[in-house]
Amino acid sequence: MRELKNVLERAVILADHDLLTVDDLPAELHYLSATPTITPNASHDRPLRTAELHHIRQVLAEAHGNKAKAARMLNVAVTTLYRKRQEYGLEE
């Protein structure tokens, strides 16, 4: 999760426009091109939290709900994934 946060923070800082796209991410992450872009929204005071939530949802979907597999895909401990799911209200 920390890596995702760092990548997004860097993209926001380096972007010269208001809309982040896949092109604003490092080349090794361009496989995410099917992911919707994140638009700034005044109602969201935490855009990185929103991005993290969407990323976790996407990875869980790709892992077909398998939490251990999703944690491996995210490169985090299963306990971290469970904590994040609880934090974002993603518990079943």
C-alpha positions as CSV (number, residue, x, y, z in Angstrom):
1,M,0.0,0.0,0.0
2,R,2.9,2.4,0.8
3,E,4.3,1.8,-2.7
4,L,0.9,2.7,-4.3
5,K,0.7,5.8,-2.2
6,N,4.2,6.9,-3.2
7,V,3.5,6.3,-6.9
8,L,0.3,8.3,-6.8
9,E,1.8,11.1,-4.8
10,R,4.7,11.4,-7.3
11,A,2.3,11.4,-10.2
12,V,0.2,14.2,-8.6
13,I,3.3,16.3,-8.0
14,L,4.8,15.8,-11.5
15,A,1.5,16.1,-13.4
16,D,1.0,19.4,-15.2
17,H,-2.7,18.9,-15.5
18,D,-5.7,18.2,-13.3
19,L,-6.6,14.7,-14.5
20,L,-4.3,11.8,-13.8
21,T,-4.1,9.2,-16.5
22,V,-2.1,6.0,-17.0
23,D,0.5,8.0,-18.8
24,D,1.3,9.8,-15.5
25,L,2.2,6.5,-13.9
26,P,5.6,4.8,-14.3
27,A,5.9,2.7,-17.5
28,E,5.8,-0.6,-15.5
29,L,2.3,0.2,-14.4
30,H,0.8,0.9,-17.8
31,Y,-0.9,-2.5,-17.7
32,L,-3.5,-0.6,-15.6
33,S,-4.8,1.1,-18.7
34,A,-8.2,-0.5,-18.2
35,T,-8.5,1.2,-14.8
36,P,-10.6,4.3,-14.7
37,T,-8.7,7.5,-14.2
38,I,-9.2,9.5,-11.1
39,T,-10.5,13.0,-11.4
40,P,-10.1,15.7,-8.8
41,N,-13.3,16.2,-6.9
42,A,-13.8,18.9,-4.3
43,S,-16.0,16.6,-2.3
44,H,-13.1,14.2,-1.7
45,D,-10.5,15.6,0.6
46,R,-8.5,12.3,0.4
47,P,-7.9,11.4,-3.2
48,L,-5.1,8.9,-2.4
49,R,-7.5,7.1,-0.1
50,T,-10.0,6.9,-2.9
51,A,-7.3,5.5,-5.3
52,E,-6.2,2.9,-2.7
53,L,-9.8,1.8,-2.2
54,H,-10.4,1.4,-5.9
55,H,-7.1,-0.5,-6.3
56,I,-7.9,-2.9,-3.5
57,R,-11.4,-3.5,-5.0
58,Q,-9.9,-4.2,-8.4
59,V,-7.3,-6.6,-7.1
60,L,-9.8,-8.4,-5.0
61,A,-12.0,-8.8,-8.1
62,E,-9.0,-10.1,-10.1
63,A,-8.3,-12.6,-7.3
64,H,-12.0,-13.6,-7.4
65,G,-12.3,-12.7,-3.7
66,N,-9.3,-14.9,-2.6
67,K,-7.8,-12.7,0.1
68,A,-4.5,-14.5,0.3
69,K,-4.0,-14.3,-3.5
70,A,-5.0,-10.6,-3.4
71,A,-2.6,-9.9,-0.6
72,R,0.2,-11.5,-2.7
73,M,-0.8,-9.5,-5.7
74,L,-0.6,-6.3,-3.6
75,N,2.6,-7.4,-2.0
76,V,1.2,-6.9,1.5
77,A,0.6,-9.2,4.4
78,V,-2.9,-10.8,4.6
79,T,-3.4,-9.0,7.9
80,T,-2.7,-5.7,6.2
81,L,-5.3,-6.5,3.6
82,Y,-7.9,-7.5,6.2
83,R,-7.2,-4.2,8.1
84,K,-7.6,-2.2,4.9
85,R,-10.8,-4.1,4.0
86,Q,-12.2,-3.2,7.4
87,E,-11.0,0.4,7.2
88,Y,-12.8,0.8,3.8
89,G,-15.9,-1.2,4.8
90,L,-15.1,-3.9,2.3
91,E,-15.9,-6.8,4.7
92,E,-18.4,-9.3,3.6
